[in-house]
Every structure is written in structure tokens, then in C-alpha cells.
Amino acid sequence: MTGGANEDDILKAFRAFIETAPERVTFFPQHFLKWRKVARTRGLREQREHQDREERQALERDRAKERERLPREREDPYWQEQIETAVAQLPWRRVRA
């Protein structure tokens, strides 16, 4: 039945068959190619989802670092001076109560 398919491909195809169609009782060899394709597609989708999840987590870590860094910079006298200088150069005047 294998016809060049390795054991891992057969197990993945069978797992895809069981998860997709548990009401069926038998796994016919002639359906192997169909279920192998389902397994490969599912594997690619899971891999893509995993990669997307890792990218979102990395982005969230970067955002958290940025949220931590900004308040520290606002308290730094150098940056306070830079902000005051930039605000003073704006074309409108800031009114303080």
C-alpha cells in the first residue's frame, strides 16, 4: 500500500482521516492520497498559525518594552528639555492655567 510513502505520511494521513471523519469505520488504501493531502494541508496551516502566533507574541513583547521605556524617557531631564524645546518651536502658544 505504501508505494513510496513513509510511515510518518501514513500515520499523518490516518490521523487526518480519524479527526475529519470519525464516523467512518475503515481507512481504505485507495483514499490514502486524499487523506495525505488533507494531512499536509493541515500541517502547513498549523505551521503558519504557529508562526503567526510567534510573530504576534514578539510584537507584543516589543510593545511592552516600548511601554516601559517611554515613561522612563519622559522622566529623563535630557528628554524633558528636548520636549520643551520642540513645544516652544510650535507655531501655536501653549496656555498654562
Gaussian input, Z-matrix of N, CA and C with variables (Angstrom, degrees):
# hf/3-21g

backbone

0 1
 N
 C     1     B1
 C     2     B2     1     A1
 N     3     B3     2     A2     1     D1
 C     4     B4     3     A3     2     D2
 C     5     B5     4     A4     3     D3
 N     6     B6     5     A5     4     D4
 C     7     B7     6     A6     5     D5
 C     8     B8     7     A7     6     D6
 N     9     B9     8     A8     7     D7
 C    10    B10     9     A9     8     D8
 C    11    B11    10    A10     9     D9
 N    12    B12    11    A11    10    D10
 C    13    B13    12    A12    11    D11
 C    14    B14    13    A13    12    D12
 N    15    B15    14    A14    13    D13
 C    16    B16    15    A15    14    D14
 C    17    B17    16    A16    15    D15
 N    18    B18    17    A17    16    D16
 C    19    B19    18    A18    17    D17
 C    20    B20    19    A19    18    D18
 N    21    B21    20    A20    19    D19
 C    22    B22    21    A21    20    D20
 C    23    B23    22    A22    21    D21
 N    24    B24    23    A23    22    D22
 C    25    B25    24    A24    23    D23
 C    26    B26    25    A25    24    D24
 N    27    B27    26    A26    25    D25
 C    28    B28    27    A27    26    D26
 C    29    B29    28    A28    27    D27
 N    30    B30    29    A29    28    D28
 C    31    B31    30    A30    29    D29
 C    32    B32    31    A31    30    D30
 N    33    B33    32    A32    31    D31
 C    34    B34    33    A33    32    D32
 C    35    B35    34    A34    33    D33
 N    36    B36    35    A35    34    D34
 C    37    B37    36    A36    35    D35
 C    38    B38    37    A37    36    D36
 N    39    B39    38    A38    37    D37
 C    40    B40    39    A39    38    D38
 C    41    B41    40    A40    39    D39
 N    42    B42    41    A41    40    D40
 C    43    B43    42    A42    41    D41
 C    44    B44    43    A43    42    D42
 N    45    B45    44    A44    43    D43
 C    46    B46    45    A45    44    D44
 C    47    B47    46    A46    45    D45
 N    48    B48    47    A47    46    D46
 C    49    B49    48    A48    47    D47
 C    50    B50    49    A49    48    D48
 N    51    B51    50    A50    49    D49
 C    52    B52    51    A51    50    D50
 C    53    B53    52    A52    51    D51
 N    54    B54    53    A53    52    D52
 C    55    B55    54    A54    53    D53
 C    56    B56    55    A55    54    D54
 N    57    B57    56    A56    55    D55
 C    58    B58    57    A57    56    D56
 C    59    B59    58    A58    57    D57
 N    60    B60    59    A59    58    D58
 C    61    B61    60    A60    59    D59
 C    62    B62    61    A61    60    D60
 N    63    B63    62    A62    61    D61
 C    64    B64    63    A63    62    D62
 C    65    B65    64    A64    63    D63
 N    66    B66    65    A65    64    D64
 C    67    B67    66    A66    65    D65
 C    68    B68    67    A67    66    D66
 N    69    B69    68    A68    67    D67
 C    70    B70    69    A69    68    D68
 C    71    B71    70    A70    69    D69
 N    72    B72    71    A71    70    D70
 C    73    B73    72    A72    71    D71
 C    74    B74    73    A73    72    D72
 N    75    B75    74    A74    73    D73
 C    76    B76    75    A75    74    D74
 C    77    B77    76    A76    75    D75
 N    78    B78    77    A77    76    D76
 C    79    B79    78    A78    77    D77
 C    80    B80    79    A79    78    D78
 N    81    B81    80    A80    79    D79
 C    82    B82    81    A81    80    D80
 C    83    B83    82    A82    81    D81
 N    84    B84    83    A83    82    D82
 C    85    B85    84    A84    83    D83
 C    86    B86    85    A85    84    D84
 N    87    B87    86    A86    85    D85
 C    88    B88    87    A87    86    D86
 C    89    B89    88    A88    87    D87
 N    90    B90    89    A89    88    D88
 C    91    B91    90    A90    89    D89
 C    92    B92    91    A91    90    D90
 N    93    B93    92    A92    91    D91
 C    94    B94    93    A93    92    D92
 C    95    B95    94    A94    93    D93
 N    96    B96    95    A95    94    D94
 C    97    B97    96    A96    95    D95
 C    98    B98    97    A97    96    D96
 N    99    B99    98    A98    97    D97
 C   100   B100    99    A99    98    D98
 C   101   B101   100   A100    99    D99
 N   102   B102   101   A101   100   D100
 C   103   B103   102   A102   101   D101
 C   104   B104   103   A103   102   D102
 N   105   B105   104   A104   103   D103
 C   106   B106   105   A105   104   D104
 C   107   B107   106   A106   105   D105
 N   108   B108   107   A107   106   D106
 C   109   B109   108   A108   107   D107
 C   110   B110   109   A109   108   D108
 N   111   B111   110   A110   109   D109
 C   112   B112   111   A111   110   D110
 C   113   B113   112   A112   111   D111
 N   114   B114   113   A113   112   D112
 C   115   B115   114   A114   113   D113
 C   116   B116   115   A115   114   D114
 N   117   B117   116   A116   115   D115
 C   118   B118   117   A117   116   D116
 C   119   B119   118   A118   117   D117
 N   120   B120   119   A119   118   D118
 C   121   B121   120   A120   119   D119
 C   122   B122   121   A121   120   D120
 N   123   B123   122   A122   121   D121
 C   124   B124   123   A123   122   D122
 C   125   B125   124   A124   123   D123
 N   126   B126   125   A125   124   D124
 C   127   B127   126   A126   125   D125
 C   128   B128   127   A127   126   D126
 N   129   B129   128   A128   127   D127
 C   130   B130   129   A129   128   D128
 C   131   B131   130   A130   129   D129
 N   132   B132   131   A131   130   D130
 C   133   B133   132   A132   131   D131
 C   134   B134   133   A133   132   D132
 N   135   B135   134   A134   133   D133
 C   136   B136   135   A135   134   D134
 C   137   B137   136   A136   135   D135
 N   138   B138   137   A137   136   D136
 C   139   B139   138   A138   137   D137
 C   140   B140   139   A139   138   D138
 N   141   B141   140   A140   139   D139
 C   142   B142   141   A141   140   D140
 C   143   B143   142   A142   141   D141
 N   144   B144   143   A143   142   D142
 C   145   B145   144   A144   143   D143
 C   146   B146   145   A145   144   D144
 N   147   B147   146   A146   145   D145
 C   148   B148   147   A147   146   D146
 C   149   B149   148   A148   147   D147
 N   150   B150   149   A149   148   D148
 C   151   B151   150   A150   149   D149
 C   152   B152   151   A151   150   D150
 N   153   B153   152   A152   151   D151
 C   154   B154   153   A153   152   D152
 C   155   B155   154   A154   153   D153
 N   156   B156   155   A155   154   D154
 C   157   B157   156   A156   155   D155
 C   158   B158   157   A157   156   D156
 N   159   B159   158   A158   157   D157
 C   160   B160   159   A159   158   D158
 C   161   B161   160   A160   159   D159
 N   162   B162   161   A161   160   D160
 C   163   B163   162   A162   161   D161
 C   164   B164   163   A163   162   D162
 N   165   B165   164   A164   163   D163
 C   166   B166   165   A165   164   D164
 C   167   B167   166   A166   165   D165
 N   168   B168   167   A167   166   D166
 C   169   B169   168   A168   167   D167
 C   170   B170   169   A169   168   D168
 N   171   B171   170   A170   169   D169
 C   172   B172   171   A171   170   D170
 C   173   B173   172   A172   171   D171
 N   174   B174   173   A173   172   D172
 C   175   B175   174   A174   173   D173
 C   176   B176   175   A175   174   D174
 N   177   B177   176   A176   175   D175
 C   178   B178   177   A177   176   D176
 C   179   B179   178   A178   177   D177
 N   180   B180   179   A179   178   D178
 C   181   B181   180   A180   179   D179
 C   182   B182   181   A181   180   D180
 N   183   B183   182   A182   181   D181
 C   184   B184   183   A183   182   D182
 C   185   B185   184   A184   183   D183
 N   186   B186   185   A185   184   D184
 C   187   B187   186   A186   185   D185
 C   188   B188   187   A187   186   D186
 N   189   B189   188   A188   187   D187
 C   190   B190   189   A189   188   D188
 C   191   B191   190   A190   189   D189
 N   192   B192   191   A191   190   D190
 C   193   B193   192   A192   191   D191
 C   194   B194   193   A193   192   D192
 N   195   B195   194   A194   193   D193
 C   196   B196   195   A195   194   D194
 C   197   B197   196   A196   195   D195
 N   198   B198   197   A197   196   D196
 C   199   B199   198   A198   197   D197
 C   200   B200   199   A199   198   D198
 N   201   B201   200   A200   199   D199
 C   202   B202   201   A201   200   D200
 C   203   B203   202   A202   201   D201
 N   204   B204   203   A203   202   D202
 C   205   B205   204   A204   203   D203
 C   206   B206   205   A205   204   D204
 N   207   B207   206   A206   205   D205
 C   208   B208   207   A207   206   D206
 C   209   B209   208   A208   207   D207
 N   210   B210   209   A209   208   D208
 C   211   B211   210   A210   209   D209
 C   212   B212   211   A211   210   D210
 N   213   B213   212   A212   211   D211
 C   214   B214   213   A213   212   D212
 C   215   B215   214   A214   213   D213
 N   216   B216   215   A215   214   D214
 C   217   B217   216   A216   215   D215
 C   218   B218   217   A217   216   D216
 N   219   B219   218   A218   217   D217
 C   220   B220   219   A219   218   D218
 C   221   B221   220   A220   219   D219
 N   222   B222   221   A221   220   D220
 C   223   B223   222   A222   221   D221
 C   224   B224   223   A223   222   D222
 N   225   B225   224   A224   223   D223
 C   226   B226   225   A225   224   D224
 C   227   B227   226   A226   225   D225
 N   228   B228   227   A227   226   D226
 C   229   B229   228   A228   227   D227
 C   230   B230   229   A229   228   D228
 N   231   B231   230   A230   229   D229
 C   232   B232   231   A231   230   D230
 C   233   B233   232   A232   231   D231
 N   234   B234   233   A233   232   D232
 C   235   B235   234   A234   233   D233
 C   236   B236   235   A235   234   D234
 N   237   B237   236   A236   235   D235
 C   238   B238   237   A237   236   D236
 C   239   B239   238   A238   237   D237
 N   240   B240   239   A239   238   D238
 C   241   B241   240   A240   239   D239
 C   242   B242   241   A241   240   D240
 N   243   B243   242   A242   241   D241
 C   244   B244   243   A243   242   D242
 C   245   B245   244   A244   243   D243
 N   246   B246   245   A245   244   D244
 C   247   B247   246   A246   245   D245
 C   248   B248   247   A247   246   D246
 N   249   B249   248   A248   247   D247
 C   250   B250   249   A249   248   D248
 C   251   B251   250   A250   249   D249
 N   252   B252   251   A251   250   D250
 C   253   B253   252   A252   251   D251
 C   254   B254   253   A253   252   D252
 N   255   B255   254   A254   253   D253
 C   256   B256   255   A255   254   D254
 C   257   B257   256   A256   255   D255
 N   258   B258   257   A257   256   D256
 C   259   B259   258   A258   257   D257
 C   260   B260   259   A259   258   D258
 N   261   B261   260   A260   259   D259
 C   262   B262   261   A261   260   D260
 C   263   B263   262   A262   261   D261
 N   264   B264   263   A263   262   D262
 C   265   B265   264   A264   263   D263
 C   266   B266   265   A265   264   D264
 N   267   B267   266   A266   265   D265
 C   268   B268   267   A267   266   D266
 C   269   B269   268   A268   267   D267
 N   270   B270   269   A269   268   D268
 C   271   B271   270   A270   269   D269
 C   272   B272   271   A271   270   D270
 N   273   B273   272   A272   271   D271
 C   274   B274   273   A273   272   D272
 C   275   B275   274   A274   273   D273
 N   276   B276   275   A275   274   D274
 C   277   B277   276   A276   275   D275
 C   278   B278   277   A277   276   D276
 N   279   B279   278   A278   277   D277
 C   280   B280   279   A279   278   D278
 C   281   B281   280   A280   279   D279
 N   282   B282   281   A281   280   D280
 C   283   B283   282   A282   281   D281
 C   284   B284   283   A283   282   D282
 N   285   B285   284   A284   283   D283
 C   286   B286   285   A285   284   D284
 C   287   B287   286   A286   285   D285
 N   288   B288   287   A287   286   D286
 C   289   B289   288   A288   287   D287
 C   290   B290   289   A289   288   D288

   B1=1.4392
   B2=1.5139
   B3=1.3089
   B4=1.4500
   B5=1.5104
   B6=1.3205
   B7=1.4578
   B8=1.5103
   B9=1.3091
   B10=1.4554
   B11=1.5175
   B12=1.3035
   B13=1.4561
   B14=1.5210
   B15=1.3091
   B16=1.4648
   B17=1.5364
   B18=1.2953
   B19=1.4679
   B20=1.5262
   B21=1.3224
   B22=1.4531
   B23=1.5288
   B24=1.3488
   B25=1.4629
   B26=1.5291
   B27=1.3137
   B28=1.4682
   B29=1.5269
   B30=1.3385
   B31=1.4655
   B32=1.5295
   B33=1.3222
   B34=1.4674
   B35=1.5258
   B36=1.3193
   B37=1.4609
   B38=1.5234
   B39=1.3147
   B40=1.4596
   B41=1.5325
   B42=1.3300
   B43=1.4640
   B44=1.5361
   B45=1.3390
   B46=1.4670
   B47=1.5206
   B48=1.3171
   B49=1.4695
   B50=1.5295
   B51=1.3174
   B52=1.4676
   B53=1.5221
   B54=1.3409
   B55=1.4616
   B56=1.5262
   B57=1.3306
   B58=1.4566
   B59=1.5213
   B60=1.3122
   B61=1.4609
   B62=1.5275
   B63=1.3231
   B64=1.4743
   B65=1.5298
   B66=1.3308
   B67=1.4632
   B68=1.5270
   B69=1.3178
   B70=1.4665
   B71=1.5167
   B72=1.2942
   B73=1.4612
   B74=1.5190
   B75=1.3155
   B76=1.4581
   B77=1.5217
   B78=1.2940
   B79=1.4582
   B80=1.5234
   B81=1.3213
   B82=1.4628
   B83=1.5250
   B84=1.3200
   B85=1.4705
   B86=1.5211
   B87=1.3213
   B88=1.4623
   B89=1.5332
   B90=1.3211
   B91=1.4651
   B92=1.5278
   B93=1.3206
   B94=1.4602
   B95=1.5236
   B96=1.3344
   B97=1.4629
   B98=1.5262
   B99=1.3175
   B100=1.4613
   B101=1.5303
   B102=1.3251
   B103=1.4574
   B104=1.5242
   B105=1.3301
   B106=1.4657
   B107=1.5283
   B108=1.3343
   B109=1.4648
   B110=1.5293
   B111=1.3270
   B112=1.4652
   B113=1.5277
   B114=1.3254
   B115=1.4600
   B116=1.5249
   B117=1.3231
   B118=1.4648
   B119=1.5239
   B120=1.3151
   B121=1.4662
   B122=1.5173
   B123=1.3148
   B124=1.4668
   B125=1.5255
   B126=1.3226
   B127=1.4599
   B128=1.5198
   B129=1.3206
   B130=1.4610
   B131=1.5262
   B132=1.3403
   B133=1.4608
   B134=1.5327
   B135=1.3365
   B136=1.4605
   B137=1.5267
   B138=1.3248
   B139=1.4570
   B140=1.5343
   B141=1.3292
   B142=1.4640
   B143=1.5352
   B144=1.3301
   B145=1.4565
   B146=1.5241
   B147=1.3286
   B148=1.4672
   B149=1.5300
   B150=1.3192
   B151=1.4628
   B152=1.5328
   B153=1.3253
   B154=1.4631
   B155=1.5225
   B156=1.3306
   B157=1.4610
   B158=1.5252
   B159=1.3327
   B160=1.4594
   B161=1.5250
   B162=1.3272
   B163=1.4677
   B164=1.5229
   B165=1.3441
   B166=1.4679
   B167=1.5231
   B168=1.3360
   B169=1.4601
   B170=1.5245
   B171=1.3366
   B172=1.4643
   B173=1.5228
   B174=1.3211
   B175=1.4538
   B176=1.5234
   B177=1.3232
   B178=1.4640
   B179=1.5302
   B180=1.3412
   B181=1.4733
   B182=1.5247
   B183=1.3318
   B184=1.4663
   B185=1.5235
   B186=1.3243
   B187=1.4690
   B188=1.5217
   B189=1.3292
   B190=1.4643
   B191=1.5292
   B192=1.3198
   B193=1.4746
   B194=1.5227
   B195=1.3269
   B196=1.4666
   B197=1.5270
   B198=1.3447
   B199=1.4664
   B200=1.5230
   B201=1.3276
   B202=1.4657
   B203=1.5256
   B204=1.3213
   B205=1.4599
   B206=1.5288
   B207=1.3268
   B208=1.4676
   B209=1.5229
   B210=1.3271
   B211=1.4739
   B212=1.5309
   B213=1.3225
   B214=1.4688
   B215=1.5174
   B216=1.3273
   B217=1.4580
   B218=1.5216
   B219=1.3310
   B220=1.4687
   B221=1.5215
   B222=1.3141
   B223=1.4629
   B224=1.5309
   B225=1.2931
   B226=1.4611
   B227=1.5329
   B228=1.3352
   B229=1.4708
   B230=1.5330
   B231=1.3280
   B232=1.4613
   B233=1.5132
   B234=1.3307
   B235=1.4594
   B236=1.5185
   B237=1.3190
   B238=1.4619
   B239=1.5244
   B240=1.3251
   B241=1.4621
   B242=1.5362
   B243=1.3429
   B244=1.4589
   B245=1.5310
   B246=1.3127
   B247=1.4632
   B248=1.5272
   B249=1.3333
   B250=1.4639
   B251=1.5254
   B252=1.3268
   B253=1.4580
   B254=1.5283
   B255=1.3185
   B256=1.4627
   B257=1.5220
   B258=1.3221
   B259=1.4641
   B260=1.5264
   B261=1.3223
   B262=1.4720
   B263=1.5232
   B264=1.3321
   B265=1.4558
   B266=1.5297
   B267=1.2936
   B268=1.4663
   B269=1.5282
   B270=1.3432
   B271=1.4599
   B272=1.5367
   B273=1.2756
   B274=1.4530
   B275=1.5150
   B276=1.2921
   B277=1.4611
   B278=1.5175
   B279=1.2783
   B280=1.4566
   B281=1.5275
   B282=1.3043
   B283=1.4612
   B284=1.5114
   B285=1.3147
   B286=1.4814
   B287=1.5160
   B288=1.3068
   B289=1.4637
   B290=1.4999
   A1=111.08
   A2=118.29
   A3=119.15
   A4=112.33
   A5=119.18
   A6=121.38
   A7=112.57
   A8=118.49
   A9=121.87
   A10=113.34
   A11=118.76
   A12=121.50
   A13=108.92
   A14=115.17
   A15=117.53
   A16=110.23
   A17=114.26
   A18=120.63
   A19=111.57
   A20=116.61
   A21=120.84
   A22=111.00
   A23=116.98
   A24=120.43
   A25=111.26
   A26=116.04
   A27=120.25
   A28=110.31
   A29=116.81
   A30=120.01
   A31=111.41
   A32=116.58
   A33=119.26
   A34=110.69
   A35=116.95
   A36=120.79
   A37=110.16
   A38=116.85
   A39=120.31
   A40=110.46
   A41=117.09
   A42=121.19
   A43=109.74
   A44=117.00
   A45=120.73
   A46=110.46
   A47=116.44
   A48=121.82
   A49=109.95
   A50=117.34
   A51=121.91
   A52=110.82
   A53=117.39
   A54=120.23
   A55=111.90
   A56=117.37
   A57=121.15
   A58=112.21
   A59=116.69
   A60=120.30
   A61=111.11
   A62=118.31
   A63=119.80
   A64=113.77
   A65=116.20
   A66=118.15
   A67=112.43
   A68=117.02
   A69=120.00
   A70=109.20
   A71=115.29
   A72=119.60
   A73=112.29
   A74=118.40
   A75=120.36
   A76=111.90
   A77=114.39
   A78=123.46
   A79=106.25
   A80=116.20
   A81=120.15
   A82=111.06
   A83=117.06
   A84=120.58
   A85=113.20
   A86=118.33
   A87=119.64
   A88=112.15
   A89=118.03
   A90=121.82
   A91=112.04
   A92=116.36
   A93=120.54
   A94=112.07
   A95=118.46
   A96=121.21
   A97=111.25
   A98=115.90
   A99=120.42
   A100=110.57
   A101=116.78
   A102=120.16
   A103=112.01
   A104=116.85
   A105=119.40
   A106=109.16
   A107=115.96
   A108=119.86
   A109=110.00
   A110=116.85
   A111=120.97
   A112=109.87
   A113=116.61
   A114=120.86
   A115=110.84
   A116=117.49
   A117=120.67
   A118=111.15
   A119=116.27
   A120=120.42
   A121=110.16
   A122=115.83
   A123=120.50
   A124=110.55
   A125=116.89
   A126=120.50
   A127=112.11
   A128=116.75
   A129=120.40
   A130=110.77
   A131=116.55
   A132=120.78
   A133=110.75
   A134=116.26
   A135=119.78
   A136=110.90
   A137=116.26
   A138=120.56
   A139=110.21
   A140=116.47
   A141=121.28
   A142=110.33
   A143=117.32
   A144=120.99
   A145=110.99
   A146=115.75
   A147=120.36
   A148=110.42
   A149=116.16
   A150=121.09
   A151=110.24
   A152=117.37
   A153=120.96
   A154=111.08
   A155=116.32
   A156=121.09
   A157=110.08
   A158=117.33
   A159=120.46
   A160=111.37
   A161=116.64
   A162=120.14
   A163=110.93
   A164=117.35
   A165=120.23
   A166=111.18
   A167=116.69
   A168=120.07
   A169=110.94
   A170=117.26
   A171=120.90
   A172=110.32
   A173=116.97
   A174=121.14
   A175=110.47
   A176=116.76
   A177=120.85
   A178=110.81
   A179=117.46
   A180=119.97
   A181=110.61
   A182=116.34
   A183=120.10
   A184=110.83
   A185=116.39
   A186=119.99
   A187=111.14
   A188=116.78
   A189=120.39
   A190=110.23
   A191=117.30
   A192=120.64
   A193=110.48
   A194=115.70
   A195=120.55
   A196=110.35
   A197=116.71
   A198=120.12
   A199=111.36
   A200=117.26
   A201=120.66
   A202=111.17
   A203=116.89
   A204=121.32
   A205=112.23
   A206=117.41
   A207=120.42
   A208=114.44
   A209=119.90
   A210=118.22
   A211=112.41
   A212=117.23
   A213=119.64
   A214=110.52
   A215=116.79
   A216=120.17
   A217=111.07
   A218=117.01
   A219=119.72
   A220=111.40
   A221=117.02
   A222=120.67
   A223=112.38
   A224=118.16
   A225=122.80
   A226=109.50
   A227=118.16
   A228=121.04
   A229=113.22
   A230=117.47
   A231=120.17
   A232=110.71
   A233=116.56
   A234=120.13
   A235=111.45
   A236=118.04
   A237=119.76
   A238=109.93
   A239=116.33
   A240=120.94
   A241=111.02
   A242=116.45
   A243=120.67
   A244=111.00
   A245=116.21
   A246=120.90
   A247=110.35
   A248=117.11
   A249=120.56
   A250=110.98
   A251=117.44
   A252=121.71
   A253=110.45
   A254=116.85
   A255=120.87
   A256=110.76
   A257=117.54
   A258=121.29
   A259=109.89
   A260=117.08
   A261=120.67
   A262=111.15
   A263=117.66
   A264=121.07
   A265=113.25
   A266=116.76
   A267=119.92
   A268=109.37
   A269=117.50
   A270=119.48
   A271=114.09
   A272=119.11
   A273=122.35
   A274=109.17
   A275=115.65
   A276=120.16
   A277=109.25
   A278=113.92
   A279=120.03
   A280=108.19
   A281=116.08
   A282=120.44
   A283=107.61
   A284=114.62
   A285=119.13
   A286=108.47
   A287=115.55
   A288=119.55
   A289=111.43
   D1=-31.93
   D2=-170.60
   D3=-64.21
   D4=-42.71
   D5=176.29
   D6=52.46
   D7=40.69
   D8=179.65
   D9=99.16
   D10=-7.90
   D11=178.40
   D12=-81.78
   D13=139.69
   D14=178.92
   D15=-88.46
   D16=171.59
   D17=-175.96
   D18=-61.13
   D19=-37.88
   D20=-179.00
   D21=-63.50
   D22=-42.81
   D23=177.40
   D24=-61.16
   D25=-41.07
   D26=-179.69
   D27=-64.63
   D28=-44.00
   D29=179.84
   D30=-65.53
   D31=-40.86
   D32=178.95
   D33=-65.30
   D34=-41.21
   D35=178.52
   D36=-63.89
   D37=-43.77
   D38=179.68
   D39=-64.73
   D40=-40.82
   D41=178.48
   D42=-62.40
   D43=-42.82
   D44=177.48
   D45=-61.69
   D46=-40.49
   D47=178.61
   D48=-62.05
   D49=-49.06
   D50=-177.65
   D51=-63.62
   D52=-42.81
   D53=-178.38
   D54=-71.82
   D55=-30.76
   D56=-176.70
   D57=-87.58
   D58=-40.38
   D59=-175.52
   D60=-131.98
   D61=66.63
   D62=-176.95
   D63=-68.25
   D64=-18.03
   D65=-178.68
   D66=-74.08
   D67=-17.22
   D68=177.42
   D69=-80.08
   D70=149.76
   D71=-175.28
   D72=-97.70
   D73=-31.41
   D74=-173.47
   D75=-120.72
   D76=154.09
   D77=177.94
   D78=-114.57
   D79=100.27
   D80=-176.29
   D81=-79.44
   D82=136.20
   D83=179.96
   D84=-56.39
   D85=-33.46
   D86=-178.99
   D87=-67.49
   D88=-14.65
   D89=178.59
   D90=-96.51
   D91=2.15
   D92=-176.41
   D93=-56.64
   D94=-46.06
   D95=-176.92
   D96=-61.82
   D97=-39.54
   D98=178.37
   D99=-62.30
   D100=-47.13
   D101=-177.55
   D102=-73.38
   D103=-29.20
   D104=175.51
   D105=-65.99
   D106=-39.76
   D107=177.93
   D108=-63.97
   D109=-42.58
   D110=177.63
   D111=-60.46
   D112=-44.16
   D113=-179.41
   D114=-63.69
   D115=-43.42
   D116=179.98
   D117=-65.26
   D118=-43.15
   D119=178.46
   D120=-61.56
   D121=-44.86
   D122=178.57
   D123=-62.66
   D124=-41.58
   D125=178.55
   D126=-62.11
   D127=-43.00
   D128=178.08
   D129=-63.98
   D130=-41.83
   D131=179.39
   D132=-63.43
   D133=-43.91
   D134=179.42
   D135=-64.82
   D136=-38.85
   D137=178.05
   D138=-63.20
   D139=-43.68
   D140=179.34
   D141=-64.64
   D142=-41.93
   D143=178.41
   D144=-63.58
   D145=-40.73
   D146=178.36
   D147=-63.04
   D148=-43.59
   D149=179.14
   D150=-64.24
   D151=-42.80
   D152=178.01
   D153=-62.56
   D154=-41.06
   D155=179.28
   D156=-63.41
   D157=-42.50
   D158=178.17
   D159=-64.24
   D160=-39.80
   D161=178.29
   D162=-64.89
   D163=-41.19
   D164=177.62
   D165=-63.83
   D166=-40.81
   D167=178.77
   D168=-64.50
   D169=-41.34
   D170=178.35
   D171=-64.07
   D172=-41.39
   D173=178.28
   D174=-63.46
   D175=-42.84
   D176=179.00
   D177=-64.33
   D178=-39.45
   D179=176.45
   D180=-62.27
   D181=-42.09
   D182=178.52
   D183=-63.27
   D184=-41.84
   D185=178.50
   D186=-64.01
   D187=-40.33
   D188=179.23
   D189=-63.82
   D190=-41.77
   D191=177.04
   D192=-61.65
   D193=-41.33
   D194=179.66
   D195=-64.48
   D196=-41.81
   D197=178.24
   D198=-63.36
   D199=-33.19
   D200=177.45
   D201=-74.53
   D202=-35.76
   D203=-175.20
   D204=-73.26
   D205=-40.55
   D206=-174.70
   D207=-58.37
   D208=-47.20
   D209=178.47
   D210=-62.20
   D211=-36.06
   D212=178.13
   D213=-63.93
   D214=-39.91
   D215=179.84
   D216=-67.68
   D217=-37.80
   D218=178.94
   D219=-62.62
   D220=-31.14
   D221=-179.69
   D222=-81.86
   D223=-18.02
   D224=-179.20
   D225=-69.22
   D226=126.38
   D227=-178.55
   D228=-56.32
   D229=-36.97
   D230=179.50
   D231=-59.53
   D232=-47.41
   D233=-177.87
   D234=-72.16
   D235=-32.47
   D236=175.75
   D237=-61.78
   D238=-42.38
   D239=178.00
   D240=-64.11
   D241=-41.47
   D242=178.87
   D243=-62.24
   D244=-41.99
   D245=179.81
   D246=-65.90
   D247=-45.28
   D248=179.47
   D249=-61.54
   D250=-40.70
   D251=178.42
   D252=-63.82
   D253=-44.26
   D254=-179.81
   D255=-64.72
   D256=-42.15
   D257=-179.96
   D258=-65.86
   D259=-39.06
   D260=179.80
   D261=-63.93
   D262=-26.49
   D263=-178.26
   D264=-86.82
   D265=-5.09
   D266=179.52
   D267=-67.67
   D268=150.92
   D269=-176.48
   D270=-70.30
   D271=-15.07
   D272=177.68
   D273=-105.73
   D274=157.57
   D275=-178.43
   D276=-101.50
   D277=138.99
   D278=-179.93
   D279=-85.58
   D280=130.22
   D281=-179.27
   D282=-102.05
   D283=126.33
   D284=177.96
   D285=-109.61
   D286=139.14
   D287=-178.87
   D288=-86.37

